[in-house]
Amino acid sequence: MPTPFQPRLGFDNYALRALGWQAGQILDHAAKLGLEAVLFSDFDVYESLADDPLRDLKRRADDLGIALYAGMLSICPTSVLFDPHRGTAEEQLRLCLRIAKTLGSPVARCVLGKVDDRRSAGGITARILETVNVLQRVRSEALDAGLKIAVENHAGDMSSSELLGLIDAAGRDFVGATLDTGNALWALEEPIQALERLGPVTLCTGLRDSYLWETPEGASLQWTAIGSGLTAWPQFFRRFGELCPEAPVIIETISGRPILLPLLRDYFWEAYPHARPQTLARMLRLARAGEPREAFAPPAGQDPLRAEQDFQLAELARSVQHCREMFRTTG
């Protein structure tokens, strides 16, 4: 019999964004689900960023047997996603490193930006170079803290090959990847393809399933709970166990939100100057195998916020259950 695949299983607080919970409440829900990890992916989730409350949070997580992973959003100063209200990109990344060290997180997760950056001046190549510069300016602090910075393929900003290039340019001694399966398809590649390329440098994850279907302009992408989309999870987790067995399986469900991919329009490809004909063929093949799905909408007569909260809780629970079933049969 194969040895079961037993990674740390947890979720990103963004999976329950509609509930507005802070870190302590997120921990309580993780314990209720019997999980072993939580990724706090933004600064606003914490009750306080001071060291003493963060130490208290770590002690509480230790008592519950839950490993903490710390993160933030954009570190690219010219990204459309970058928020300067907490300081420069370097200052915010140093803050994330401090939080990570205090919480006992092995990584500081961050992102470059989002798909809109592909159409900015200089394209994604310019944004990657700026991000590398920010990373290299905090290299000594990361190494001194014994931490690695885990950059995510986020919101269609980078393909796995582009992210791997960023990591190699910055330095694998202190930079690795946060692998996001849903964002892989937004960047025009299958999740297993992204895993094959990023697996050896993957330090953290953000996993969810995805669904594609044809539209007159190309395709529509919609994320869904793990086990209810197109990802071949048995194959995915077998390779995951071979390529990055120490990385946690962090669920980040963002279901019911359609994303249009106008693959058949020339302007779309201007943002992907290195794409090959096989890219279009692969995406259309996946889309032609799918059927349209409705976006999430609150049932008639229900409070919209409460309906969205219930939906997010249910999608997370479905994903947790499916992962556990996969782990029992993956060796």
Disulfide bonds with the S-S distance in Angstrom:
none
